């Protein structure tokens, strides 16, 4: 899930990502994002951006789904058209205000991925902040860098929890790694919530529940405490914070990931009847420092579902019998005979792909006499980050296993043949 991102263009353009030749970071302008919620209209949030020292900002362009944002006002010049706002703040100080509509269904006729309930709000920050592109004036500031924070103005008795580091009551530090223009990110919950805090290694874990959710939080902490350390070791990266937010109907009856955070419907079990774990599936997406290219959603979804049974098998919380049954169910409920790189069928990504990942792991182990496995491929992908294509995934497999796997990919990825559950030999 990709949130509000800073893009950069034009002649006076500064790359949004910090370059290797950039000087040590120094903050050159500040922005305070304020979300104001009124108890009488919780689904209509008033949002304000307040800037100081922004001579280096030439203009900002906001893009959004029509109907989710309205009533844009502020300093400087605002040009509005359907689904887009072009704002020239005319620094050095500037302010932009608008109304954000909180309620939003994931797809028409399904549950909400952003919702204002009775005394609570559960959403990603995309509900409050449109996608943003900023144009910097390089002639004024060669290396612009923001200092940002998020301030929440809430009804009496409401609390807040976000994926951001705290900076006082209902105030948070906003940091976007490798970006010049910091922006709010991740999931948040506002209102009469319940929270549990724990520490797993170097990760500060918070689990927050909306009213009406009666989830066994202690068991969730135990599940994450077992799975998070080996997962982060595989990615070879830290995860300073992890926020898990749980919501009731009419929220989406599944899970959705965000930066350092994920949402799960309160009725979802820690382990489904097919023995997979929706919690570990979303945890993989949160922790992975890479994203799928257009032809590789099967890769990231397949890895997330495979490790949702593989990690519990390793720590002993999933028996070998249950593990084997999960693999059998992948085969039974998968769809076969389709090109994985061209299909968006959920059954292919959630059932066929993880079974292919299992078979690939066995092939790698056979080819390397158990010296390497699929974990090493994931580690290689994580080291490079960025977008993972099917070709890049195959290249990582070849580097790790020291041999060609083109025939395996032709059969099981491009032709969509179902792998056998018997132990495969080396390719």
C-alpha positions, 0 to 999 in steps of 0.5 A, a space after each residue: 500500500 503506497 501512501 502520499 508520496 513526494 514527487 519532484 519535477 521541472 527545471 529547478 527540480 530537486 530529487 525527492 530521494 536523497 542522493 549520494 552526493 547530498 550534504 549532511 541533512 539540515 532542515 531548511 523549512 517546516 510544516 505542521 499538519 493539523 487534523 481537526 475532528 468535531 464530535 458532531 461531524 467526525 466523518 468530515 475532518 478539517 485539515 490544515 498544512 502550515 508552512 514556514 521558511 518555504 522560499 524554496 518551494 515553487 509549487 505543490 500539486 495534490 492529486 486525489 480521488 474526486 469526492 474525498 477532498 473539497 473546499 480548498 482554501 489558503 494563502 498564495 494561489 490555488 487552482 482546482 480541477 477535478 481530482 487535482 489541486 495546484 498550489 503556489 504558496 508564495 512563501 516564506 509562510 503559507 497555509 492550506 486548508 481543506 475538508 477530508 471525507 473520512 468514510 471510504 469503501 475499499 471497493 464499491 459494495 464492500 467494507 470500508 478501509 477508512 471509517 468514522 464510527 461511533 466515537 472512533 475513526 480508523 484509517 490510513 493517512 491517505 484519508 486526510 492527505 492527498 498524493 503530493 508532488 512538490 517542485 523546489 527552487 534549486 536556485 534558492 536552496 540546493 538541498 531542501 529538507 523539511 521538519 514536520 509534525 502531525 497535530 491532532 485536535 480531537 473531541 474531549 475524551 478521545 485518544 490517538 495512536 499512529 505509526 509515527 513517533 510521539 511528540 507530546 499529547 496527540 502530536 507526532 514527529 513526521 519522518 519519511 525516509 529518503 524524502 525531502 518533503 516529509 509526509 504523514 504515513 501509516 495507519 492511525 486510530 482516533 477516539 475511545 480506543 483500547 491499546 496494549 504496548 509491548 516490546 519485541 527485540 528493538 521493536 515497539 509494538 502497539 495494538 489498538 482496538 476500536 470499540 466492539 472488538 474483543 480480540 485476544 491481544 495477548 495471543 497476538 503479541 505471542 504470535 508476533 514475538 515469535 515471528 518478527 525476529 526471524 522475519 527481520 533477520 531475513 530482511 536484515 533491517 530494523 523495525 523501530 515501531 509496529 502498529 496493529 489496529 483492529 476494527 469491527 464492521 463495517 470495516 473491511 473484513 480482512 487485513 491491509 498493510 501500511 508503513 510500520 503498521 497494518 489493519 486487521 478486522 477484529 473477527 479475523 483469527 490469528 490462524 485461518 482454517 487453512 492454517 495460514 496466518 493473516 497477521 503474519 501475511 500483513 507483517 511480511 508486507 510491512 517489514 519487507 523493504 521492497 514492493 512488487 512491479 506490475 508483473 510480480 504481485 504473485 511474488 510478494 503475495 506468494 512470499 507473504 502467504 508462504 512465510 505465514 505457515 513457514 515461520 510457525 512451522 519452524 518455531 513449532 507452533 504449527 505442526 508438520 501435519 498442519 503444515 502439510 495440509 496447508 500445502 495441500 489446500 494451496 494446491 486444491 484451491 489454487 488456479 493453474 494453467 495461467 501465467 502468474 505474471 499476467 493474472 490478477 486472480 486472488 486464488 492464484 496469488 494467495 494459493 498457487 503462488 505460495 505453493 510455487 514458493 514452497 517448491 522453489 525453496 526445495 529446489 534451491 535447497 536441493 541445488 545447494 545441498 541445503 546450504 541456501 534456501 528461499 530465505 537467502 533470495 528474500 535477503 538479496 531482494 531486501 538488500 536492493 529494495 525498490 520494485 521487484 519484477 519477475 525477472 529480478 526475482 529469477 535473477 536473485 534465485 540464480 545468484 543464490 542457487 548458483 545455477 539456472 532456474 529458467 525451466 522451473 519458471 517456465 513451467 510453474 510461473 509462465 505456464 502455471 503448472 501445479 508443483 508436486 508435493 513430493 520433494 523436488 530434485 535440483 533443476 
